[in-house]
């Protein structure tokens, strides 16, 4: 059984912990530290039945895996603190913008590191998670990380540069989908239905559409199945094309990337 020390106890940390505990085999022992919010630490202990501590230093040298689940602004200082205690652990972080190279630069030479970017659907085991591996990651580390990530949904290995570029699509774009859902719901409400009914209609439509996309058919094929030539759906699609929906999403993604560069 491998020992995972988690520093941080926020929503993403809890999603990953929950996924780990749902593994069919008891592969991991989880210890959670969150020194700045002891109330949350107590809540995590009660909710998940894991060991907790307000002093991660007591556990790091005996841990096999270090999971960093803290905000990006706190990452640099924490890496300086943990560095003297790192021996052969796999270290992975979910801090936005803090990539593989930065992790390797601030930890001892030879440390196996990974940068992991889930999205909020990790809370229900449906994240599309991107991850990049450092140069010292061995096959056993990769297998361990993939086992951990399996608990929160599908995961895709990419290089660090791709992870930076794709995070707005897998990480930020769910918010774009929610905005589309909100807009469609408001239109539905103008037809005389209540807000909860409108939300139900739209959310089920999006769920069904996502499942159709997961079937392997291309978006173009699926659009053609819905939109007969000269029909009402084709008329709606034409409006979206004229208004420039592809340009709009491209600009939104570029705005995310530009903001990431400013912040990180």
Secondary structure as a PSIPRED ss2 file (coil, helix, strand):
# PSIPRED VFORMAT (PSIPRED V4.0)

   1 X C   1.000  0.000  0.000
   2 X E   0.000  0.000  1.000
   3 X E   0.000  0.000  1.000
   4 X E   0.000  0.000  1.000
   5 X E   0.000  0.000  1.000
   6 X E   0.000  0.000  1.000
   7 X E   0.000  0.000  1.000
   8 X C   1.000  0.000  0.000
   9 X C   1.000  0.000  0.000
  10 X C   1.000  0.000  0.000
  11 X H   0.000  1.000  0.000
  12 X H   0.000  1.000  0.000
  13 X H   0.000  1.000  0.000
  14 X H   0.000  1.000  0.000
  15 X H   0.000  1.000  0.000
  16 X H   0.000  1.000  0.000
  17 X H   0.000  1.000  0.000
  18 X H   0.000  1.000  0.000
  19 X H   0.000  1.000  0.000
  20 X H   0.000  1.000  0.000
  21 X H   0.000  1.000  0.000
  22 X C   1.000  0.000  0.000
  23 X C   1.000  0.000  0.000
  24 X C   1.000  0.000  0.000
  25 X C   1.000  0.000  0.000
  26 X C   1.000  0.000  0.000
  27 X C   1.000  0.000  0.000
  28 X E   0.000  0.000  1.000
  29 X E   0.000  0.000  1.000
  30 X E   0.000  0.000  1.000
  31 X E   0.000  0.000  1.000
  32 X E   0.000  0.000  1.000
  33 X E   0.000  0.000  1.000
  34 X C   1.000  0.000  0.000
  35 X C   1.000  0.000  0.000
  36 X C   1.000  0.000  0.000
  37 X C   1.000  0.000  0.000
  38 X H   0.000  1.000  0.000
  39 X H   0.000  1.000  0.000
  40 X H   0.000  1.000  0.000
  41 X H   0.000  1.000  0.000
  42 X H   0.000  1.000  0.000
  43 X H   0.000  1.000  0.000
  44 X H   0.000  1.000  0.000
  45 X H   0.000  1.000  0.000
  46 X H   0.000  1.000  0.000
  47 X H   0.000  1.000  0.000
  48 X H   0.000  1.000  0.000
  49 X C   1.000  0.000  0.000
  50 X C   1.000  0.000  0.000
  51 X E   0.000  0.000  1.000
  52 X E   0.000  0.000  1.000
  53 X E   0.000  0.000  1.000
  54 X C   1.000  0.000  0.000
  55 X C   1.000  0.000  0.000
  56 X C   1.000  0.000  0.000
  57 X H   0.000  1.000  0.000
  58 X H   0.000  1.000  0.000
  59 X H   0.000  1.000  0.000
  60 X H   0.000  1.000  0.000
  61 X C   1.000  0.000  0.000
  62 X C   1.000  0.000  0.000
  63 X C   1.000  0.000  0.000
  64 X C   1.000  0.000  0.000
  65 X E   0.000  0.000  1.000
  66 X E   0.000  0.000  1.000
  67 X E   0.000  0.000  1.000
  68 X E   0.000  0.000  1.000
  69 X C   1.000  0.000  0.000
  70 X C   1.000  0.000  0.000
  71 X C   1.000  0.000  0.000
  72 X H   0.000  1.000  0.000
  73 X H   0.000  1.000  0.000
  74 X H   0.000  1.000  0.000
  75 X H   0.000  1.000  0.000
  76 X H   0.000  1.000  0.000
  77 X H   0.000  1.000  0.000
  78 X H   0.000  1.000  0.000
  79 X H   0.000  1.000  0.000
  80 X H   0.000  1.000  0.000
  81 X H   0.000  1.000  0.000
  82 X H   0.000  1.000  0.000
  83 X H   0.000  1.000  0.000
  84 X C   1.000  0.000  0.000
  85 X C   1.000  0.000  0.000
  86 X C   1.000  0.000  0.000
  87 X C   1.000  0.000  0.000
  88 X C   1.000  0.000  0.000
  89 X C   1.000  0.000  0.000
  90 X E   0.000  0.000  1.000
  91 X E   0.000  0.000  1.000
  92 X E   0.000  0.000  1.000
  93 X E   0.000  0.000  1.000
  94 X C   1.000  0.000  0.000
  95 X C   1.000  0.000  0.000
  96 X C   1.000  0.000  0.000
  97 X C   1.000  0.000  0.000
  98 X C   1.000  0.000  0.000
  99 X C   1.000  0.000  0.000
 100 X H   0.000  1.000  0.000
 101 X H   0.000  1.000  0.000
 102 X H   0.000  1.000  0.000
 103 X H   0.000  1.000  0.000
 104 X H   0.000  1.000  0.000
 105 X H   0.000  1.000  0.000
 106 X H   0.000  1.000  0.000
 107 X C   1.000  0.000  0.000
 108 X C   1.000  0.000  0.000
 109 X C   1.000  0.000  0.000
 110 X C   1.000  0.000  0.000
 111 X C   1.000  0.000  0.000
 112 X E   0.000  0.000  1.000
 113 X E   0.000  0.000  1.000
 114 X E   0.000  0.000  1.000
 115 X E   0.000  0.000  1.000
 116 X E   0.000  0.000  1.000
 117 X E   0.000  0.000  1.000
 118 X C   1.000  0.000  0.000
 119 X C   1.000  0.000  0.000
 120 X H   0.000  1.000  0.000
 121 X H   0.000  1.000  0.000
 122 X H   0.000  1.000  0.000
 123 X H   0.000  1.000  0.000
 124 X H   0.000  1.000  0.000
 125 X C   1.000  0.000  0.000
 126 X C   1.000  0.000  0.000
 127 X C   1.000  0.000  0.000
 128 X C   1.000  0.000  0.000
 129 X E   0.000  0.000  1.000
 130 X E   0.000  0.000  1.000
 131 X E   0.000  0.000  1.000
 132 X E   0.000  0.000  1.000
 133 X E   0.000  0.000  1.000
 134 X C   1.000  0.000  0.000
 135 X C   1.000  0.000  0.000
 136 X C   1.000  0.000  0.000
 137 X C   1.000  0.000  0.000
 138 X C   1.000  0.000  0.000
 139 X H   0.000  1.000  0.000
 140 X H   0.000  1.000  0.000
 141 X H   0.000  1.000  0.000
 142 X H   0.000  1.000  0.000
 143 X H   0.000  1.000  0.000
 144 X H   0.000  1.000  0.000
 145 X H   0.000  1.000  0.000
 146 X H   0.000  1.000  0.000
 147 X H   0.000  1.000  0.000
 148 X H   0.000  1.000  0.000
 149 X H   0.000  1.000  0.000
 150 X H   0.000  1.000  0.000
 151 X C   1.000  0.000  0.000
 152 X C   1.000  0.000  0.000
 153 X C   1.000  0.000  0.000
 154 X C   1.000  0.000  0.000
 155 X E   0.000  0.000  1.000
 156 X E   0.000  0.000  1.000
 157 X E   0.000  0.000  1.000
 158 X C   1.000  0.000  0.000
 159 X C   1.000  0.000  0.000
 160 X H   0.000  1.000  0.000
 161 X H   0.000  1.000  0.000
 162 X H   0.000  1.000  0.000
 163 X H   0.000  1.000  0.000
 164 X H   0.000  1.000  0.000
 165 X H   0.000  1.000  0.000
 166 X H   0.000  1.000  0.000
 167 X H   0.000  1.000  0.000
 168 X H   0.000  1.000  0.000
 169 X H   0.000  1.000  0.000
 170 X H   0.000  1.000  0.000
 171 X H   0.000  1.000  0.000
 172 X H   0.000  1.000  0.000
 173 X H   0.000  1.000  0.000
 174 X H   0.000  1.000  0.000
 175 X H   0.000  1.000  0.000
 176 X H   0.000  1.000  0.000
 177 X H   0.000  1.000  0.000
 178 X H   0.000  1.000  0.000
 179 X H   0.000  1.000  0.000
 180 X H   0.000  1.000  0.000
 181 X H   0.000  1.000  0.000
 182 X H   0.000  1.000  0.000
 183 X H   0.000  1.000  0.000
 184 X H   0.000  1.000  0.000
 185 X H   0.000  1.000  0.000
 186 X H   0.000  1.000  0.000
 187 X H   0.000  1.000  0.000
 188 X H   0.000  1.000  0.000
 189 X H   0.000  1.000  0.000
 190 X C   1.000  0.000  0.000
 191 X C   1.000  0.000  0.000
 192 X C   1.000  0.000  0.000
 193 X C   1.000  0.000  0.000
 194 X C   1.000  0.000  0.000
 195 X H   0.000  1.000  0.000
 196 X H   0.000  1.000  0.000
 197 X H   0.000  1.000  0.000
 198 X H   0.000  1.000  0.000
 199 X H   0.000  1.000  0.000
 200 X H   0.000  1.000  0.000
 201 X H   0.000  1.000  0.000
 202 X H   0.000  1.000  0.000
 203 X H   0.000  1.000  0.000
 204 X H   0.000  1.000  0.000
 205 X H   0.000  1.000  0.000
 206 X H   0.000  1.000  0.000
 207 X H   0.000  1.000  0.000
 208 X H   0.000  1.000  0.000
 209 X H   0.000  1.000  0.000
 210 X H   0.000  1.000  0.000
 211 X H   0.000  1.000  0.000
 212 X H   0.000  1.000  0.000
 213 X H   0.000  1.000  0.000
 214 X C   1.000  0.000  0.000
 215 X C   1.000  0.000  0.000
 216 X C   1.000  0.000  0.000
 217 X C   1.000  0.000  0.000
 218 X C   1.000  0.000  0.000
 219 X H   0.000  1.000  0.000
 220 X H   0.000  1.000  0.000
 221 X H   0.000  1.000  0.000
 222 X H   0.000  1.000  0.000
 223 X H   0.000  1.000  0.000
 224 X H   0.000  1.000  0.000
 225 X H   0.000  1.000  0.000
 226 X H   0.000  1.000  0.000
 227 X C   1.000  0.000  0.000
 228 X C   1.000  0.000  0.000
 229 X C   1.000  0.000  0.000
 230 X C   1.000  0.000  0.000
 231 X C   1.000  0.000  0.000
 232 X H   0.000  1.000  0.000
 233 X H   0.000  1.000  0.000
 234 X H   0.000  1.000  0.000
 235 X H   0.000  1.000  0.000
 236 X H   0.000  1.000  0.000
 237 X H   0.000  1.000  0.000
 238 X H   0.000  1.000  0.000
 239 X H   0.000  1.000  0.000
 240 X H   0.000  1.000  0.000
 241 X H   0.000  1.000  0.000
 242 X H   0.000  1.000  0.000
 243 X H   0.000  1.000  0.000
 244 X C   1.000  0.000  0.000
 245 X H   0.000  1.000  0.000
 246 X H   0.000  1.000  0.000
 247 X H   0.000  1.000  0.000
 248 X H   0.000  1.000  0.000
 249 X H   0.000  1.000  0.000
 250 X H   0.000  1.000  0.000
 251 X H   0.000  1.000  0.000
 252 X H   0.000  1.000  0.000
 253 X H   0.000  1.000  0.000
 254 X H   0.000  1.000  0.000
 255 X H   0.000  1.000  0.000
 256 X H   0.000  1.000  0.000
 257 X H   0.000  1.000  0.000
 258 X H   0.000  1.000  0.000
 259 X H   0.000  1.000  0.000
 260 X H   0.000  1.000  0.000
 261 X H   0.000  1.000  0.000
 262 X H   0.000  1.000  0.000
 263 X H   0.000  1.000  0.000
 264 X C   1.000  0.000  0.000
